[in-house]
C-alpha cells in the first residue's frame, strides 16, 4: 500500500493551528512564536512532511534555480567553466537548468523563453558572444525580466552584470613572452572573427607587436573556420599554404593551438625548436599534451564562482558592481621554451622548411 504524503493541512490539523500559521512557520519563521514553531516542527518531522517546492516559490518568489547557457558543451573551456558554476550553485543551494546554444541566437532565445516559464531566478550567459545588435538586444530584453550575468562579454544595461578576465592583458602577456624569447615573426590564429574575445585579442596582438617595433604582416593572421582543434589545424594549414613567414604562433584558444601543433608536427616542424606556440584558456589538456602547451589562464574556477556569487548578491538586493575583472596569468610550458638562436635567424623556420 502506498503511503500518503502529509500535507500542510494535515500539519495544521494535528497542531491545532491554521494553515496560514503553518505556512508562516515554513516561510517566515521569525513571525511565529518559539512554542508554536517547536510544536509544528515536531509534527512535521514525525509525519515526514516535505514542503512543496512550487508552493514555497509562490510565497518567496524564488525557485532557487539558475539558467546557464554556453555555446559549446564539447569545448573543454566551457565544460570546465560550467563545472565551476554548478559546484558553487550547489553549495549555495541553487539548482541549474542548462542550455547548449551552439552559438545560435535563435536557439538561445527559445531556451530563454522555456527557462523563464520555469521561473528561473536569473540567467548566466557563459563565454564570449558575437558583437552585433541582435545579440545585444536579446541580452537587454532578457534582463528586463530577470538578472543576467555575463562572463567574458560586456554589455552595459539595467539588470546586467559582467565578470571578465582581462583578455587584452592576457594576450599582451602571451605575445610579449614570445617576443622576449626571441620570436620576431609571430602568427595569430583567431577564433570567430566577430566574437567579443576575438576582437579584443586581435587588437591586443597588433598593439603588442607595434609597441615592440615589429611590423604587422597580414599573411600571418588567419581566422580559423571554427574555434576547435580541427579549426586550428586548418588555420595552420592555411598559414603554410600561403607561404606565411613565421617562427611562433599565438592562438586565441587552446583547442586551436593544439590543432595547429598537430599540423606543424605532421609537416615535420619541431615545437618549440622551429615554431613556438602559446594558447589561451589553460584547459586541463595543456598539461597532458606533448609538448605541454603554454597558455594564458582564464581562472575558470574563480570566473564560475564569481558569476554565481554575483547573481546571489543581486537576488539578495546587495550592491553589486556591474563589471568585475579578474587578472590573467601566463603559464609557460614546453611549447614556448626559449629558442637560444632564434634572434639570429634571418628567416623563420617555417619559411626555411619550404625551401
N, C-alpha and C positions, 0 to 999 in steps of 0.2 A: 504493500500500500504506500502510495506517495504521500509524504508528509507535507501538509500545507504550510507555506511560509507565513510567519506572523506579520501582520500589517500594523500600520500606525494606529489603526482603530482598535486592534487587539491590545496594544500597549496602553492606550488611553483608558480602555475599559478596565483592564487589570489594575491600573494605578489609581483609578477613580478620579481622573482629571480629564480636561477637554483635549480634543485633538490638537487645538491650537497650542496648548501648553507643551505637548509632546514635540510639536514642530519647532517651538521656540527652544526647547532643550537641545534639539539636534542642530539647529542653525544659528541660534543666538543664545547660548547657554548663560552668558553673563546677565541675561534678563530674567533668569529663573532662580528661585531660592535654592540654597545648597541642599536643604532637606528634600525638596521636590526632585531636584536633579538626581540625587543619590538614589531615591526610590525608583525613578524612571530608568536610570542606567542599570540597576539591578534586575529589573524586569526585562529590559532589552537583552541583557546577557543570558538570562535564564531561558528566554524564548528564542534565542539565537536570531535576533532581529538584525537585518542589514538595511540601512536607509536606502531608498530608491534614488539612484544617481540622477535620473531625469528630474524627479521631484525636487531634489536638492538644488539642481541647476536653475530651476524656475524661481526658487527663492533667492539664491545667491547671485543669479545672473552670471554664473561661471560654470563651465563644464570641465575645467582643468584640462583642456585639450588644445593642442597647438598643431596647426597645419604647417608642414615643412615641404618646400619644393626645391628640387635640384634638377639640373639639365641632363645629367647622365649618370645613372647608377653604376655603369661599367667603369667609370673613371675612378681610380683609387683615391684621388684627391677628394672627390665628393663623398665617396664611401667612408673615408676616414673622418671627414667633417661631420657627416650625419651621425656617425657613431658617437662623436663627442657631444653633439646636440641631444641625442637620445639619452645618453647616460646622465647628463645634467638635468634634463627634463624629468627623468625617472626619479632622480634624487630629490627633485623639487615637487614630486607628486603630480606631475603632468603626464598625460598620455599624448602620443604623437600620431597624427594622420599624415601619411607620406605620399607625395606625388612625384613621379619621374616625368618631366615635361618634354624631354628630347629637344630642348631649346626651341620649342614651338609655342608661340604666344597663344594661339587658339586652344591648344591643349591645356595650357596653364589656366586660361580663363574658365574653361569648363571645370577644372579641378577646384578653382576658387569658388565657383557657384555651388558645387557639391559640398565643399568644406564649410561654407557659410551657412548652408542649410542644416548642417550638423552642429552649428553654433560653436565653432572653434573660438577660443578667447583671443587668438592672434595668429599671425602668419609670419613665418621666417622664409625668406627667399634667399637660398644659399648659392653663392658663386657669382661670377661675372655675368653680365647681361648685355644685350645689344643696346647701343646708344642711339635709339631712334624715338620719335614722338609716340609711336604706338605702344612701345614698352613702358615709356614714362607715364603716359595717360592711364594705362592699365594699372600701374602701381598706385597712382594718385586716386583712382576710382576705388580700388580695393581698400585703401587707407581711410576712405570715408566711412567704412563700416566696421573695421577692426584695426588695431595697431599692426603695423608692418615693420619687420626688422629685415634690413638688407645686409648681406655680408659680401664684401669685395665689390660693392657697387654703391654709388651715391646718387640719391635723388632728394632734393630739398622740398619738403611739403609737410602739411599738418598730419600728425599721427604716424610719421615715418621716421625711423631711427636707423642709423648705419654704423656698422662696425667694420673697419677696414684695416688691412695691413698696408703699409706704405710701399706700394709696388714700384713707385718711381725710385725710392731709395734702394729697394731690393735689387732692381735692375742695375742701378749705378754700381752697387757692390759687386755684382757678377761681372759686368763689363770691365770695371776698374781692375778687378782681380786678374782678368785675362790680359789686360794691358801690362800690368805690373809684373806678370810672369813672362813677359817678352813676346806677346802676341799682338801684332800690329795690323792684321788683316782679319777682322772678326765678322763672320757672317751672322745673320739673325734669322731664325725661323719663327715666324709669327703664327698666332692662332687665328681665330675668326677675326677678320680684318676690322669689323666694326663693333667688336665687343669692348666693353669698358676696360678690362685689363690689357687687352691687346693695344689699344690706343695709348694708354699710359706707358706701357713698357716700350713700345716703339719710340715714342717721344723721348724717353729717358735714355734709351740706347743711342739715339742720334746725338743728344746733348752731351753724353759722356764722351763719345768719340770726338766731338768738336772741342770740348774742354781740354782734351789731351793732344790736340793738334793733328788728329788723324782724319783723313779725308773720308767722305761717305761715298761708297760705291754701291749703286742701286742693284748691281748684279749679285751682291752678297745678301740681299734682303729678299726673302721669299715667304709668301703666305701659304701655309700648309692647307691641303684640302679638308683636313679635319684635325682637331687637337688630340689625336690619338697616336699610338706607336706607328700605325700604318701611315698616318698623315705625316709624321716626322720622317719616316723612311722615304716617302715620295718627295717630300720637300728637299731632303738632302740629295736625292737622285736628280732633282731639277737643278740644284746648285752645280752638281758635277757636269751635267749635260750642257749647261750654258757656259761652262768653262770659267766659272767664278774662281777668283784667286783668293784663297783664304787659308789661314792656319789655326783658326779657332771658330767655334760656333757657340752662340748663346741661343737657347731655345726657350720659348715663352712658358713651356711647362715640361715636367719630367718625362711624360709619356712620349712627347715629340722628340725630346733629347735622346731617349733610349732607342727610338726608331731610327734616328739619324746615326747613332753609334753603330747600330746593326748594319746599316747600309755602308758606312765607311769601312767597317771591318771586313765585310764581304767583298769590298773592292780593293782590299789589300792595304788599307791605311792603318797605322798604329795609333792608339789612343793612350796617352796624350803625346807620344813622340812625334807624330805627324800632325795631328789635329787635336787640340784641347776642346773639351765640351763642358758647359755648365747649363744645368736646367733650372727649373723653378717649381716650388711647392714642397720639396723634400719629402716625398712619399716614402713609405717603408721600403719599397723596391730599390731605392737608391743604394742602400747598404748591401743589397744582395745581388745586384747586377755586377757583371765583370767586364771592364773595370768599374769599381764603385763610382757612382755619379756624384760630382759636386753639384750642389743645389742651394737655392735660397729658401729657407724655411718660412712657411706661412703661419707657423704657430697654430696649427689647426685645432688642437685641443682647446687652447685659450680662446680662439675665434668662436668655436662652437659653444663653449661655456659662456662667453660674454653675450652671445646672441640670446640665449635663454635667460640669463641673468637680467639683461636689459629689458626683455619683454615682461618678465615677472615684476620688475620695478615699475614699469609703465602701468601694468594692470593694478598694482597696489597704490597708484596715484603718486608715486615718488617723482622727484625732479630728476630728469634723465637728459644727458647731453644728446643732441640729435646726431652728432658724428663723433665717434671714438676711434682712435688709431692704435694699432699695435706695430711695434718696430720689428722689421725682418732681421734675419741673421744669415750670413753666408756660411754654409758648411762645406769646407774644402775636402775633397776625396781624390781618388786616383785619377779621375778623368781630366783633371786640370792641374796636375802636378807641374811645377816649374820646368820649362824646357830651357836648359842652360844655353844652348846655341841658337835659339830661335831669333834673338835680337840681331844676329849677324847674317841671317839668311837674306839673300837678295830677292828670292821668290818664295812663295809659300809652298809647303809640301804638297798641297792639293794641286797646285799648278805644275810642280815638278813631276808628280805621278803621271800627268797626262802627256809628258814629253818623252 
